[in-house]
Amino acid sequence: MIGVPYNIDGSESRLTGLAVSFGLGLCERYGLPVDQVDERLTSMEARMMLTEQRRTGQRRRKIRREDIDSLSAKLIAEAWLREN
């Protein structure tokens, strides 16, 4: 499963084609299906969740890009699991 970035309006972003090509490459290399998940808004949702955790004291550490990316990946995986 890979996250595919689209623009907010559903059109392809500059990274959409690269993500799809990467998924196809994985499929060809390993002979396994690779599902694509729309990752629109996951970074924004992750940032909002982490900001709320800091506001409520659940999180003390400064929010880093790596934290947002990690939580975004989790949100993408959860969306895939819900759909499958």
C-alpha positions in Angstrom: 0.0 0.0 0.0 1.3 3.4 -0.9 -0.1 6.9 -0.3 -0.7 8.9 -3.4 -0.7 12.7 -3.1 -3.4 14.6 -4.9 -4.2 18.3 -4.8 -7.1 19.3 -2.6 -9.4 19.5 -5.6 -8.6 15.9 -6.6 -6.3 16.8 -9.5 -2.8 15.3 -9.7 0.0 17.0 -7.8 3.6 17.1 -9.1 4.3 14.0 -7.0 1.3 11.9 -8.0 2.9 10.3 -11.0 6.1 9.6 -9.1 4.1 7.8 -6.3 2.1 5.8 -8.8 5.3 4.8 -10.7 7.0 3.8 -7.4 4.0 1.6 -6.6 4.0 0.0 -10.0 7.8 -0.7 -9.6 7.2 -2.4 -6.3 4.4 -4.5 -7.9 6.6 -5.6 -10.8 9.7 -6.3 -8.6 8.0 -8.4 -5.9 5.0 -9.7 -7.9 2.6 -8.5 -5.2 -0.4 -6.2 -5.4 0.2 -2.6 -4.3 -2.9 -0.7 -3.3 -3.0 3.1 -3.7 -4.5 5.3 -1.0 -5.4 8.9 -1.4 -3.3 10.8 1.1 -5.0 14.2 0.7 -5.2 16.1 3.9 -3.3 13.5 6.0 -0.4 15.9 6.8 -2.8 18.6 7.8 -4.8 16.2 10.0 -1.6 14.9 11.6 -0.3 18.5 12.3 -3.7 19.4 13.9 -3.6 16.2 16.0 -0.1 16.9 17.2 -0.8 20.5 17.9 -3.8 19.5 20.0 -1.6 17.0 21.9 0.8 19.8 22.7 -2.0 22.2 23.7 -3.5 19.7 26.2 -0.1 18.6 27.6 -0.1 15.1 26.1 3.0 16.0 24.1 5.8 18.1 25.4 8.3 17.8 22.5 8.3 20.3 19.6 6.5 19.1 16.5 9.0 18.0 13.9 8.4 17.2 10.2 9.3 13.6 11.0 6.5 13.5 13.6 4.0 14.7 11.0 5.2 12.3 8.4 5.1 9.4 10.8 1.5 10.2 12.0 0.4 10.8 8.4 1.7 7.3 7.4 -0.3 5.9 10.3 -3.4 7.7 9.2 -3.0 6.4 5.6 -2.6 2.8 6.8 -5.6 3.1 9.1 -7.7 4.4 6.1 -6.6 1.5 4.0 -7.5 -1.0 6.8 -10.9 0.5 7.2 -11.6 0.2 3.4 -10.3 -3.4 3.2 
